[in-house]
Amino acid sequence: MKINIIFGTESGESEFVADDIAEALSKRFDVSVENMKDVDVDAIDFHAFYLVVCSTYGEGDMPSSAEPFHRALSAGRPDLSMLQYAMFGRGDSTYAETYSQGSEHVDRLLTELGATRVGEYGREDAGDWDTPEDIAVQWAEVVVKVREGEDAVS
């Protein structure tokens, strides 16, 4: 299975998380990692499974590197009905009203354009003591198994 991990980040932490997921999965899968700001929305690979890692910035906003991706999707409105993805949101639950909202902006748009989210919405809370990389790798392992199970049924 081809897995494309894309990340949106403000401080670089989501890139580290994406890299750790890639390292864990690359032994079994063809994995790539790309910053959302560099993703060409006209060249989305519908045969790949996308893992999206996105932080939250400010008052529940998307991080700056996710904004070009979101703008391009919003402007082009491509049909993403053949896209399967999983979402991992990052934030701090002490900001209850805006917790993990950066990823939710991206998730809503992907769904609106027809993409199908696979597995549970992963979330990392900066307010707890768990390391984001461990949480993200565990989440990725589960959603990849769900996706593999769906392929077996298809």
N, C-alpha and C positions, 0 to 999 in steps of 0.2 A: 504494500500500500504506500502511496505517495502522501506525505504529510507536509503541508506548508504551514509553518508557524509564523504568524504576523503579530507584531506588537506595537502598541501605542504607549509612549512614555514621555515624561517631562524631565525626570532626573536621571534616567538611565536604568533604574531598578527593574523595570519590566523587561528590558533587554536581557539582564542577567537571568531572570526567571525563564524567559523564552530559551535562552541558551542551555539552561539546566534541563529543561524538558527535552530539547533536541538531543542533548548528550544521552539522556536516559533511553530515548526511543530509537536513536540512530543505529543501534546494534541490530535491530529487527526490521527497520523501515527506512525508506528513502526520505530523508528529512531535510528541509531547508528552513532558514530563518530570515525574515526580512522586516525591516522597519516599515510601518504602515505608510509613512511619508514617501516611501520609494515604490509602493505597490502600484503597478499599472492596472487600473480597474478594467481596461479593455483587454487585458491579457490574463484574466483570472482562469486558472486551470480547473475546469469542472470535474476532472478525473481525480483531483487531489482532495484530501480531507484537510480542511483548514482549522487550525487551533489558533484562536484569537486571545491574546493577552493584552489587557488594557487597564491602565491606571486611571485614577481620578485626580483632577487638579482643581485648586481653588474652591469655588462654591458648587461642586458637582459637575464641573466641566470636563470635556475630553482633554487629554494632554495634547500639547502642541503637535507632536508627531502623528497623532491620529486625525487631526483636522483636515489635511489635504486628501486623505483617503475618504473621509466622510463627505467632504465637498464634492469630490469627483463622482462618488456614487449618487449623491443628491442631484447633481447637475445632469449626469448622463442617464440616470434611471435605468440601468441595464436589467435585463431579465435574469435573475439569479436562481430561478427555480431548479436548476440542476446542481446548485452548490450546497454541500453539506459542511457544517462547521460546528465547533464547540466554543463556548465563551468562558473565559476566566477573567473575572473582574477583581481589581485591586482597589482598596480604599481603607478608611479608618472609621470603624463603627461608632466612635465617640462623636462623629458628625452624622448623627442618625438620619437626618433628612437628605443628606447628599451622599451617603455611603455607597460606594461602588457605582455611582451614576455615570462616570465617564464611559465605562463599558456598556452601560445600558443604552446610551445614545447610539452607539455602533450596533448593538444587538437589535434595537428597534428598527433601524434602517435596513439591516440585512434581511430581517423577517419581512418587512414591508415590501422589499424587492423580490420576495419569493424564496429566499434561502431557507434551509431547514436546519434548525439547531438540533444537535444530537447530544443525548445525555443530559446530565444535570448541569446547571449553570454553576460554574466554580467561582468561589469567592475567597479572597485572602483578606484578613483583617489585620491591618498594621497595629491595631490596638492590643492584640494578644501576643503571646510569646513564641508562637510557632514560627519557624522560618518559612518565608514565602516560597522558597524553592522546593522544600519538602512537600508542602501542601499542593503546589502546582504539579509536581511530578506525580503524586498519588492521583490527583484529579485526572491528569492526562492519561495515565495507565487505564483508568476506568472508562473514560469516554472512547478511547481507542478500542477497547474490548467491546463496547456497545456497538460501535461502528462496524467492527469486524463481524459481529453477530448479525447485523442488518444486511451485510454483504452476503452472508451465508444463506439468508432467507430469500434474497432477491433472485 
